[in-house]
Every structure is written in C-alpha cells, then in structure tokens.
C-alpha cells in the first residue's frame, strides 16, 4: 500500500539534532537559540499582538513627560516585550501639533552587555591581548512618542476621543485590502 501523505518540506522551525561525538560550535548554539526564539514567536503570533498586562500610560503635564508602567506585551512578530521598570519619555522637545495628538509605541530594543575575552580567534592579533566582546544581549523595550495625524478632528469638542478613534479606524479601513473583492467579471456566488 502506498503512503497517501504529502512529502514534507523543510520548515522554518529547525532545531539541532545532536549526535554523540559532535563538537558544538557557536553555529550549533545559535541554532538552539534560534529554534527557541522562533517557537516562542510562533506562539506569540498565535495569541495575537498587543498588551497582555500593565503598560499603563500616565501624562505628567507639569514635568512634560509620559510615564509607562511595567508590563508584558507581544509585538507584531510575536516577540515578548517585557517592560520591568517604569519608562519615561520627555515631551519638552516636542512642538504641539494639530489637536496635539501623540501615539505611544513600545518596540523591542536589544542591549548588548557583559565583557568576555575571545581566545583562539583566527584573524585576531597573535601578539596583542584579545579584544573583549559583548557576550550577552538583553531583550529590552524602547518607548517612543510619535505625533499622529488622523484627519480633521476638533480638539475643543468633548467627543475628541471618539473622533480620534473614528478617524484612526477609517484610515486603517482605507489602507487595508478588502477580504472579499468583487469585480464585474466574476460574480459573487
């Protein structure tokens, strides 16, 4: 009897298959880390991006700064954004815009740290001391404040929040492709 299944292709979730006697090099360890990161991102995308908990935004008009409380979020690539301390953004350098609307955005920021000596580098200076390298990367969070333009809104109106939401969703609707496209040549059945 023949196998009715499809022939599997090489997928993007690739892990190391260790073999006894194998010399582990940095490429193998990078594959292990890459697999764990890809698996985590796939699970993050499955749950959807956005704020999981925390990330409360507070405006201090006296200090002219925004404070974002610690929290957990998932970015559009499914990567976790773990903010462990309150982040502040100084607004004193920003000039007011129309209706003075701002978008607070949290993005991933890799911060290298930790000094390690590198020995046995093939292209290094054989006489001098080895140059220290950063051996670790902290997956941190950067908070930015960006000006927002969402069409015509009346800043003096008490329904400003509704106006902004309506203009924002209308812009998203206009930029998005329709789920169903109908043309004259293909009737919708």
N, C-alpha and C positions, 0 to 999 in steps of 0.2 A: 504494500500500500504506500502511495506517495504522500508526503507531508503537504497538507493544504495551506500551511502558513507561509507568510512572506519571508523573504530573505532579509535579515536585519542589516541595517546600515550602521556605520559608526556614528554614534550620537555625540552631542556636545558635553554630556556629563561623563567624563572619562576619569577613571581613578587608577591609581597604581596597583599593579598586581605583583606583589613582592615574591621573589624567588630566593631560596636558600643560597647563600654564597654571593648574592648580588651586592655590589659596592654602591651604597646610597650616596648620591651626589646632590648638589643643590637643585638640579633639574627635577630629580625624583621628589624631593621635599616640596618644591614649588607645585608639583602636580598634586600632591596630597592636599596642600593648602588650597589650590585652585578648585579641586573637587569639592571640598567642604564649603568654599565660598559660593560656588555655582549651585550646589544643592540648597544652601541657605537662601540664595536669591530666588531660586525657583519656588521655594515655599513662601517667601515673602511676596512674590508676584501673585501667587495663588490666593492669598488673603486680601490682596488689593493694597494700594498705597494710601498713605495718609497718616494721621496722628492716631496712635494706639492709646496713649495716656500722657497726661501732662501737657507741656508746651503752651501753658497759659501765657498770653501776651499782655503786658501792662505798660501803659504810657505814663511817663512822669513828665508833665509839661513844665515843671519848674527846672528840672535838670536837663530838659530837652533830650531825653533818651527813652529807648524802649528796652524793657527787660523781658526775657523769655525764660520761663521756669523750666527746670529739668523735666525730661520726659522721654518717651520712646515713640518713634515714627518709622515708617517704611517709605523709601523713595520710589520713584517710578521704575527703577531697575530691580526692585525687591530687596535692596540692601537696608539693614537696620541703621537708623540714625538715633543713637543713644546719647542724649544730652545729660551729662551728670552734674553739671553746675549751672547756675543761672548765667545766661549770656546777656550782655548789654550792648546796645548799639547807640552811639552818639548821633543825634539828629541835628546838632547845632550847625553843621556844614551844609545841610540840605536847604535849598530855597523852596518856598511854598509853590505848589503847582495848582492847576485848576482843581478846585474843591479840596486841595491838599490831601489827596488820596495816596496811600502807600501800601505796598504789598510786602509782608514779612515772609521771607523764604529761608528755609533750613536746607542746607546742602552738605554732602559729605566732604570732609577735608582730611586728607592723610597727613599726619605729622610725624616725620622721621625722628627717632631718638635713640640713645644708647650708643656708646662708642665701643667698637670691637676692633682689635688688631687683625689684619689679614696676613696670613703666612702662606708661603708657597705660591704666590701669585706669579704666573709665568711671564707676564710682561712688566712686572714691577722692577724697581731698582734693586739689584742684588746686593749693593753695598749699604744703602741707607736703611733706616728703620722703616718698617711697614707703616703705611698711612692708615690711620684709624677710619673706620667706616661706620655708618649708622646701621645697626643690626636689627632694629625694630621699627615698626610703623604703627602708630596709634590711629585708629579709625575714629576721627573726631567729627564735630559738627560745626559748621560756619553759619552764622545767622546774618542775613543781609536785609536791608530795607531798600525797596525799589519804588520809584514813582509809578503810578498807574494812570493810564488813560483809558476810560471806558465809555466814551461818547459824551453826550451832553447830560449833565446832572446839575441840579440846583442845590448848592451847598447850604442855602438858608432854609430849604424845605425840611420839615420834620420827618419826611419819609426818605431821607438820604440813603439809609441802609438798604431799603427796598429798591431804590433807584439804581444803586451800585450793583446789587445782586442781579437785577433785571438786565442791566447793560452788560454785565460780565457774562451771563448765560447766553445772551443774544450774540455776543462776539464769538463765544465757543460754538454756538449753533451754526453761524455763518462760516467759520473756519473748518468745520468738520465735514467729512464726506457723508452723504446720506446712507442709511443702512440699506434701503431699497431704492434702486434707481429705475425709473420708468422712462422709456422713450417711445416714440411713435411706432418704431419698427417692431418692438417686442411687446405684445400686450401682456398685461398683468393677469395671470390666471389663478 
